[in-house]
Amino acid sequence: MAHGSSRTLVRVGGWTHRHAWWVVGFWVLVAGVLNVTIPQLESTVSANSADFLPRDLPANIALERMSADFDVPASNAVSSVVLVNEKGIGPADDAYYRTLIGKLIDDKQDVAYVLDTYSNPVTRDIALSPDRKAVNLLVASEGSVGSTRAHHSTVAIRDHIDSIPKPDGLEVHYSGPTATLSDLFSAIDVSLLIITGVSILLITLLLFAAYRDVVTALIPLIAIGLTLGVVRPIISVLGGTDVLSVSNFTVAIMTALVLGAGTDYAIFTVASYHEARRRGSPVGEAVAHASGRTGPILIASALTIAAACASMAFTKIGMFTTAGPPTAIAVLVTLALALTLPPALLSLAGRRGWAEPRRDTENAWRRRGARIVRRAGVYTAAALAFLIGTSLIAVTFEMNWDESAMPIYDTDSTRGYDAVSKHYGDNEIAPEYLTIRSDHDLRSTTDLAAMELAARAVADLPQVARVRSITRPDGSPIKEAATGYQTGVVGSQLGDAHRQMSDAAPELRRLASGVTQLGEGADSAAARMPELVDGTRQVVTMADSVLDGLTVVEKIVAASTGDDSRSLAGSLPSIRSSLASTEAVVAAIDRRDRETSAAVRRVTAVFGPLTSPTPPPGCRTDPGCLAARAAFAQLDRLVGGRASTAIRDVDALAGVAPEIVDRLTATLPQVRRALDTVDRLLAQMGGRSPDQVRADLRRLTSGVGELSTGMAQLSDGLRQVKAGTDTTVALTARLQAGLKQASDYLTTMSASTRSGPGAGFYLPKDALTDKRFVEGSKLLISPDGHTARMLVTWSVNPYGTEALETSRRLPEVAKRALQGTGLEDAEVSTSGLASLSADMSDQVVRDFLVFATVAVIAVLLILMVLLRSILAPVVLVAAVILSFASAVGVSVLVWQHIIGFPLDWSVIPVSFMALIAVGADYSMLFASRIREESANGGMVRGIIRGFGSTGGVITTAGIVFALTMFALMSGTVLNLVQIGFTIGVGLLLDIALVRSILVPAAMTVIGDRIWWPAKPGPEA
């Protein structure tokens, strides 16, 4: 590209002068048609705003996978409805909540899903604040967070909230990450109107101050007005047809840069026109001169800005992709108007004697240039010292991701955050989701214990307030699942068993004493039985003798009365006495046998479930019974199986065989009947024969023999019972001591492991069907059981650096806790506000490095073509980058260290885009003029003359651009305020220091070598 005037553009300027009305009319018509037929840019943005988050962020992918695992729509637009009543949540508030839930669930268009834990009594405490004055309802809206769809869904959800009459004292907010971005974008919409108005007002005031002529000031104003009128519809139609991605940032950044660039281009054209008019050129020649002289600079400038903006096409973050490419196209459209419209307006004004130049200030600028040239080394060192010094402050930069703090004024989401902080103590509505994904069902005791280890490890992090998981639904471990609790239950039951056995000890001793007495009685009776048998035999023998002699007696009695009958009758009382004693002994034996059997049954009732091969049905569902079986089994092993053998012996020897007692009991009446028969026989011998009496005597002898045999068996049995009873008493004493020891051990273990670092985790299998577990599973475990999620609540600001850095560690901490468990190979991932912000932070760095590299290369190439040099563009771009770093340092100093509010993450990338383009633009114009002036007079002359010819116009243009950027500070969103401040400061540094001191001083020091590899010479 040739320096100086372009013949082609001179001809374009001449044509524009001749057809000025047509040119103006054309652009007015284009602006009018476009604005009538195409929706306004704000409407297009509202309907087609691009996603804020890149789809391929790891946290975003994890969130969508989690939604798929839990069978809910894949949405990352998660926020919360917060209900607050300072008097406490009451029945009227519950009724409002139920109505709202119904509306949200019925809204399939704007609501993706709702996680309602408050309606279920089992999970209610998850949603209810500790002071019971607030309720948190998680709502996922349709659309991606930060997108137009999500914004519209947010509006619809708030319409549902407002459509239901609220009880007295109830406040309802929709807050959280999605709602925050929606409020932020709404604030940006309002800010854009304010910013545009302030920008135009400041530009107008500056133009009037600079030109002190209404017509001259109106030329740039009309130009930028028509430029916006043409640019905005073009970007709108491209955005509406998805050729370009657009967002609120498109409107903000594009409008600011178009205003600044369009005004600068008009100022450059007016300055060149005034230069020609001062030399006495007619209006037409002056217009042609202005077009030919400034046209190449405008083209190079527009290409520089467009290249820097277009480099953002290589990024992924929505703010960059929607701010850069649209602005690049807008700047090129601005160039088209700048090459024709200002010359046409100047032509129309010049024909009427308007827009004439004021007094020239070139000499003042030349004197300033001369001072710098004379002390070039000092000025270079001083400028570098200042720029480098302020740049070093930038190393303390802390990236701010707190989008909730960006709106200057309170919003519904910020009020919701305040309410949550007040009533929950932590940011309950911005949790982090820790997901554990396995190839098998996680609903088992061992896997639940492993997940509790992970939850405990994460909860121990100082940045974490609590962790909600299936093992700790309310943020605290389930007390029933603690090993200490379980051992406490078992210990308590063993203690009860010990106390029962202690209470039963006197009864066992009484049983042993009774068995002893019974055995002694049986022995005594058995000892007397031979006497009874002998006596019976004697009686029978005597009876036989009597019967044998009955005939003789009868004959004798018949003949005379004798005393033989009285001797026989006298024997009968002795027999009856012996028989009565025998009956008493048998009755005592029977009574003691029943007492012994009852006592043995009670022992069997206590120890039967403990000794049976398999637990009885009632024992299988009783954790205490199972624990007691385990304890008895351990005791039995310790005594070599003697405990269980003794219990079985007691059961086997639980009394005298019933048939023996029955036989004795049945025999005694027979003996009595026999005696009665003898008695009756003796009393009634007159009616009976001796043979009949002998038969009765034989039955008596037989009964007494059977009685003797039974008494011997009874005595042997009672001796065995006594031995078993003695063994039972001894083993019971030992078992009692063992149970006391086990109870004490388990109770101590319970006290040590119920809570704190030593707490274990055990959830019995039957607890998996408990309604609390089932309801918690619906929220925290996927339907197929292969995925579990934990809700991590931060104790620090979830938007802050601590939360972002800790979110990166959560999977590592959880994986480390799962080592050695059945889940050590499980996949662990995180998603949520903090991890999304952390991924975005990484993506910002990657995007910035990509587009910054592309922008620098593009600007360098353009400058190399324009200046036909390699070294000069490198010096100029290095100066611009240093100016940018200095501006960032100043901004960090003011915002982070003085005000105490770190710069938003978007400030540095957007500021770089603007400053690298505009700063290079001014330096390019200045260096180009220096090279042109140096062609015939050397470097020093070229610098001084370049100062004179460009000082005023570049300074005016720079101030206009800076004011346009500073106008962003009139908005109600802090990130726009910080962007405006940083770019504005950078432009002022560029105007006052880089372009006015550093560049000319450095070029003086370097000399003609600056144009390497070419050398300055006459213009071709």
Helices and strands as residue ranges (DSSP letters): H 7-18, H 20-37, H 41-48, H 58-69, E 78-85, H 91-106, E 111-115, H 124-127, E 134-141, H 148-163, E 170-175, H 177-211, H 214-240, H 248-278, H 283-310, G 311-314, H 318-338, H 341-351, H 362-374, H 376-393, G 394-396, G 403-405, H 412-424, E 432-437, H 445-459, E 464-468, G 479-481, H 483-559, H 564-611, H 617-620, H 623-638, H 642-652, H 658-683, G 685-687, H 690-753, G 765-769, H 771-780, E 787-794, H 801-818, E 827-832, H 833-867, H 871-891, I 892-899, H 907-934, H 938-966, G 967-970, H 974-989, I 990-998, H 999-1006, G 1007-1011
